[in-house]
């Protein structure tokens, strides 16, 4: 089949997840012509998306939020109430808030994505002054990962653990059945605003991630500890993706990576949607002003913040459950600004440096700090076999 060229537009966005759709929508609002390409552009996104309310851009309407949790809970050694509203996004509401009525939306799969051209499997070539690659993350392999298995439970069944207006961001209580010589995981549980609550056992930082069967077993153990019995027909979702996707280099000759593909996946939390929504205007403004969008998205301070967060990711991936509890207990004792510096702020490197240092300094016993910074047990869980009986945690 011969290659056919299609007229040039200002912006071509490849991939219509939340990041790509937001970027295309904001480009239209800025008066730019847009082509948007995705294999299934009308599909409603499968994952559940959540964030802190104050991370969302002002232009996003309230209909994009499904439910708000005024003060979510973290369980470490004790209960911590985080006085910062948290929300679960409505997938239909978010999609409706990002209309693409004036864009050329094409259902197709890209085989080549360059700085100014996108070629599809049917041979069509779409040209643009700028191409953004928002197709999400590459395959995981043995990279440091976020892994989660979520089960959707009716709200009345979930009430012994999570009631309306409440949520568990990190629940480290020893209820998942994992032993001290097994890789750690925590529970995330929030109401979704549709009469269900998602219970999601989560692992952060393991090389290659934690398998779904192990996460599901741990989720069921937690529910059983609170007297919650399931029917076995409850829907579920799986998450398994790398956390260490780096920011792109300035002046790259190819397409501009954006969203999780462009380094906006938070290395320590696995969140990316709110950051992508908030930074869409930054990218479009740079484009309109003739500047490099990568340089605008990733100034020196933001790159330093990313580098520092990566140090936190490395630490997370080598801790035991007991060490993880101690570390998170130290972190959630920090001031609100310092908590935000790690969890949200794109470029507050001074507060981030302070909270990382103090978290290590306040983690006790003292010898555990060596694991946090990587002086000991650097590869503790590397190649851990989840299908075998627990082995010694002292892998070096």
PyMOL commands that set and color helices and strands:
alter all, ss='L'
color gray80, all
select helices_A, chain A and resi 18-29+53-55+62-64+91-96+155-158+212-225+259-262+273-288+293-297+300-316+321-331+336-343+349-362+368-373
alter helices_A, ss='H'
color red, helices_A
select strands_A, chain A and resi 4-14+34-38+50-52+65-69+73-75+79-81+86-89+104-107+110-113+117-120+124-133+144-154+167-171+186-191+196-207+236-242+256-257
alter strands_A, ss='S'
color yellow, strands_A
deselect
rebuild
show_as cartoon
